[in-house]
Protein backbone atom coordinates (compact mmCIF):
# COMPACT_ATOMS: atom_id res chain seq x y z
CA UNK A 1 0.00 0.00 0.00
CA UNK A 2 0.90 3.68 -0.11
CA UNK A 3 2.39 5.61 2.79
CA UNK A 4 2.15 9.41 2.71
CA UNK A 5 4.26 11.79 4.80
CA UNK A 6 3.57 15.52 4.80
CA UNK A 7 5.87 18.40 5.65
CA UNK A 8 6.10 22.17 5.28
CA UNK A 9 3.39 23.39 7.62
CA UNK A 10 3.93 26.25 10.02
CA UNK A 11 2.92 29.74 11.09
CA UNK A 12 2.74 32.53 8.52
CA UNK A 13 1.42 36.07 8.31
CA UNK A 14 -1.68 36.80 6.25
CA UNK A 15 -0.67 37.44 2.66
CA UNK A 16 2.33 35.16 2.94
CA UNK A 17 3.13 31.85 1.28
CA UNK A 18 3.86 28.26 2.21
CA UNK A 19 4.65 25.15 0.22
CA UNK A 20 3.52 21.80 1.57
CA UNK A 21 5.12 18.56 0.42
CA UNK A 22 3.75 15.04 0.47
CA UNK A 23 6.29 12.26 0.04
CA UNK A 24 4.87 8.89 -0.98
CA UNK A 25 6.22 5.38 -0.84
CA UNK A 26 4.88 2.49 -2.88
CA UNK A 27 5.54 0.88 -6.24
CA UNK A 28 2.25 2.08 -7.79
CA UNK A 29 2.41 5.70 -6.61
CA UNK A 30 2.43 7.00 -10.20
CA UNK A 31 -0.96 5.42 -10.87
CA UNK A 32 -2.70 7.36 -8.08
CA UNK A 33 -4.53 10.64 -8.30
CA UNK A 34 -3.52 12.86 -5.39
CA UNK A 35 -5.60 15.25 -3.37
CA UNK A 36 -5.24 17.81 -0.61
CA UNK A 37 -7.83 18.32 2.12
CA UNK A 38 -7.93 20.50 5.19
CA UNK A 39 -9.77 20.46 8.50
CA UNK A 40 -10.22 23.24 11.02
CA UNK A 41 -11.24 22.51 14.63
CA UNK A 42 -14.94 21.70 14.89
CA UNK A 43 -15.39 21.59 11.12
CA UNK A 44 -15.61 18.82 8.56
CA UNK A 45 -12.65 17.89 6.42
CA UNK A 46 -12.96 19.90 3.21
CA UNK A 47 -11.53 19.47 -0.25
CA UNK A 48 -8.70 21.77 -1.35
CA UNK A 49 -7.59 20.40 -4.71
CA UNK A 50 -6.49 17.34 -6.66
CA UNK A 51 -4.18 16.32 -9.49
CA UNK A 52 -4.22 13.36 -11.88
CA UNK A 53 -1.46 10.77 -11.72
CA UNK A 54 0.16 12.29 -14.82
CA UNK A 55 -0.11 15.84 -13.51
CA UNK A 56 -2.01 16.88 -16.65
CA UNK A 57 -5.20 17.96 -14.93
CA UNK A 58 -5.90 19.76 -11.67
CA UNK A 59 -9.02 20.93 -9.90
CA UNK A 60 -9.49 23.26 -6.93
CA UNK A 61 -12.09 24.34 -4.45
CA UNK A 62 -13.46 27.82 -5.16
CA UNK A 63 -12.10 29.06 -1.84
CA UNK A 64 -8.49 28.50 -2.93
CA UNK A 65 -8.67 28.87 -6.71
CA UNK A 66 -6.13 31.35 -7.98
CA UNK A 67 -4.13 31.21 -4.73
CA UNK A 68 -3.15 27.54 -4.36
CA UNK A 69 -1.40 25.34 -6.91
CA UNK A 70 -0.96 21.56 -6.87
CA UNK A 71 1.89 19.88 -8.71
CA UNK A 72 3.62 16.52 -8.59
CA UNK A 73 6.96 15.01 -9.43
CA UNK A 74 6.49 11.28 -9.86
CA UNK A 75 10.24 10.73 -10.21
CA UNK A 76 10.55 12.02 -6.64
CA UNK A 77 7.27 10.46 -5.48
CA UNK A 78 6.27 13.87 -4.18
CA UNK A 79 3.17 16.05 -4.45
CA UNK A 80 3.23 19.76 -3.62
CA UNK A 81 0.70 22.32 -2.51
CA UNK A 82 1.91 25.87 -3.12
CA UNK A 83 -0.17 28.30 -1.06
CA UNK A 84 0.00 32.02 -1.81
CA UNK A 85 -1.93 35.03 -0.51
CA UNK A 86 -2.80 33.11 2.63
CA UNK A 87 -5.77 34.19 4.73
CA UNK A 88 -6.60 33.49 8.39
CA UNK A 89 -9.46 31.27 7.20
CA UNK A 90 -6.88 28.99 5.57
CA UNK A 91 -5.80 27.93 9.06
CA UNK A 92 -6.30 24.16 9.34
CA UNK A 93 -4.61 20.80 9.43
CA UNK A 94 -3.76 19.91 5.84
CA UNK A 95 -3.88 16.30 4.65
CA UNK A 96 -2.47 14.63 1.57
CA UNK A 97 -4.44 11.70 0.15
CA UNK A 98 -4.12 9.14 -2.66
CA UNK A 99 -6.98 7.88 -4.83
CA UNK A 100 -6.93 4.83 -7.08
CA UNK A 101 -8.98 6.52 -9.82
CA UNK A 102 -9.56 9.99 -11.21
CA UNK A 103 -13.27 10.69 -11.66
CA UNK A 104 -13.31 14.45 -12.18
CA UNK A 105 -14.00 17.48 -10.02
CA UNK A 106 -17.31 16.38 -8.52
CA UNK A 107 -16.00 12.98 -7.47
CA UNK A 108 -12.49 13.90 -6.35
CA UNK A 109 -13.85 16.42 -3.85
CA UNK A 110 -15.34 13.47 -1.94
CA UNK A 111 -12.99 12.15 0.73
CA UNK A 112 -14.43 8.66 0.22
CA UNK A 113 -12.59 8.52 -3.12
CA UNK A 114 -9.24 8.38 -1.34
CA UNK A 115 -7.78 5.13 -0.07
CA UNK A 116 -4.69 6.47 1.71
CA UNK A 117 -4.09 9.51 3.91
CA UNK A 118 -1.13 11.28 5.42
CA UNK A 119 -0.84 12.25 9.07
CA UNK A 120 -1.63 15.91 8.45
CA UNK A 121 0.41 19.07 8.95
CA UNK A 122 -0.71 22.23 10.74
CA UNK A 123 -0.94 25.51 8.84
CA UNK A 124 -1.67 28.62 10.89
CA UNK A 125 -2.19 32.03 9.28
CA UNK A 126 -2.10 35.04 11.58
CA UNK A 127 -3.84 38.34 10.89
N, C-alpha and C positions, 0 to 999 in steps of 0.2 A: 504494500500500500504506500501512499504518499504521506510524507511528513513535511510539515510547513513550519518555518521558524521566521518570525517577523523581527524587524529591528528598525530604528530610526525615529521612534516616538520621542516626545519631550515637551518642554514648555516654550512657547513662542508668543511674541507680541502680535496683536491683531494687525493684519496687513503683511505679515511675514510669510515665510515659506518653510516647508519641511518636505523631505523625501523619505518615504517609507520603503523598505525592502522586504521581500518575502523569498527566502531561500527554500527550495524544495529538494527533497531526495526521493528517488524512485525511478525505475527504468522507463516508465511510461509517462513521465512528466510532460513531455512535449505533446501528448495527445489530449491533455486536459485544458478546458477553458478555465480561466482564473478570474476570480471576483474579489472585490473589496467590500466589506460591510463595516458598519460602525454602530456602537451602542452607548448611549448616555445613561447615567443612573436613572432608574425608574421608567425607562423607555424601552420600546421594542428594538430589536436589532434591525437596522435599516440598510438598504442597498446603497452603495456608493457608485460602483462601476464594475465593468467586466471587460475582458479581452479574450478573443478566440485563441486557440492553441498556436496558430500561425502568427498572431499579432496583427492580422489584416483588418480586423473589425473591432471597434470598441463601442461601448454604450455607457451612458452616465445618468445618474439621477439629476433631475432639474436643479436641485439645490446646490450642486457642485459643478455643473456644466460651465465650461469656460474658465474655471479656476483649477480643476484637478485634471491630471492626465495619467492614464495607465499605459505602461509599456512592459515588454518582457524580452528577456534575452535567454532563449532556450539553451544556448551553448553554456551559459552560466547557471541554468536552472533557477533563474531569479525573475521575479515580477516586481515592478516598481509602481508606487503611487506618488507622483509629484503633486504637492499641494501648494498652491499660490494664493495670495490675497486672502489669507485665513481670517475667519471670523470667530468670535467667541462661541457661536452656536455650532461650530465644527468640533468643539471639545467632546471627546468620546474615546472609548476603547475601539481601536481599529483592528479588524480581523481580515486575514487573507484566507481564501477558500478555493478549493479545486473541484471542478465539475467534470463529469465524464462526457457530457455532450453540450454543444452549443445549440440553444433553441431560439435565440433572439431576445430582444429587449424585455418583452413581457415575461418570458419564462426565467431569464437569468437574474431578474430582480428578486426571485423567490428563493429564500435560503434553503428550501427543501431540494433544490437542484444540485446542491453541493455536497459531495461525499466526504470531503476532508477539510479540516479547519486548523488554522494556527492558534497559538495561545493568546493572541491579542497584544497590542502595544498601546500605551496611553498617549493621547495627544491632548494637550491643554493649551488653549489660546486665551491669553489675557487681554483685557480691554484697556 
